Amino acid sequence: MKTYDTLSEAVNDLVQRGYGYNFNMKRDCITCLENGVDLQPEEFEIDEIHRFEGMTDPGDENILFAISSAKYNLKGTLVNAFGVYADTASAELIAKLGSPSGRSQRSDGLSQERNAWMKEHQHHSSLAQPISNWRLAMSATLHCLLGCGIGEVIGMVIGMALLLSNVATIVLTISLGFIFGFALGMVPLLRAGFSFGRAFKQVLIAEALSIAVMEGVEVLVAVNTPGVMEAHVTEPIFWGGMMLGLAAGFVAAFPVNYIFVSQGIRHQH
């Protein structure tokens, strides 16, 4: 089995070898992000497993699975960072990922990686209770709120400082909200070794709709709150309107994130 120095090197090489789809873990199966197909444990095979230690913390590991499904003619990768998402997996899925599947040709290295993953996952699962979808959705929405909020505040401040029109200020605010929202979503993936393009694609699939909903509602509330657009950044009405918009955006985006989490389109934070 081929070996790699970094996660990004492994992912890029596997993509070149035909493993172009992205898989995420759900409770009892894995799901293909691009087409929404759910693969039950008996419907896919694990062709390769690669382990990578964290750059700053050796205990912060990522496991890369090269997965294929003859039934659906799919080949792709699953990156499993130990944490809350892996701890929600069923015993059947853990067994599939951690024990040999039906293929006859398996290298000793692959078996060793499987055993190591199984042992480590069982250790993590024994220490943590399963995390509910509500909690995961709350975490994802708060993450979006932070990125969008930073971008919007900066956009409003710049717009007022440059005496831009309301329309120009709104466009700037929305643009910076998207930029900061995407940036905060991509940072942990880039740190894990993802290429920029792959990290962007992952965030685009998992978070774009949530960010769009949050941005739209926040701006609508801020614009329609009397006095906010005319207020100076030092006036309480300005910050009150921004906080009201952020709260409304959070409420609007939470159901979107809950649906995504429930469907296995999980946020890697």
C-alpha angles and dihedrals in degrees: 000000000000117000129214137196098216139026093240091053091052095046093048092049093048090051088053088051092055103270093123103142126090119228129195130191122252124181099274104008144017122256132211109233095205099055105011095240113156116215118205117213091261092051100064141047130214109230100176140005125200127184125206128185120222117266093235103022119038088203091060098088134178122201118204118203122194104209134187134184119198091188094060098024092237131145122181149124136269120200111201115192109187108251145083097330095054091046091065094060121116123247090250093055092045090051091051093050094041104043135052116279126214100285117112098212109073126149122225088242092058092050090049091050091050092051092047092050091048093049094046094046093050088051092052093044092052091055099046136053117229111275115235122235088241091060093046091049091049091052092048093048093049089051091053090045092055095051096042092044093053092048094047096049091049090047093051093047093049092046092052094043091053093041091237121175119262091255093050091046092051092049090049092047094050092045094052091044090057093044095051093041092053092042094055090048093050099046097078091045093050090048089052089057103263117148115247092251094050093045090050091049092050092051092043091056097042105035113018096092092045092051092046093052092046093047094048095049094043093052094044091052094046093048093047096046105099114249099007098106092045096044124102119242089250094057121097092228090064094055092039090056092047092050091048090051093048092050091050091047091052092052091048096047098045096077090050092054092044091055091047092049091047090052093049096253089132130183115239102217 
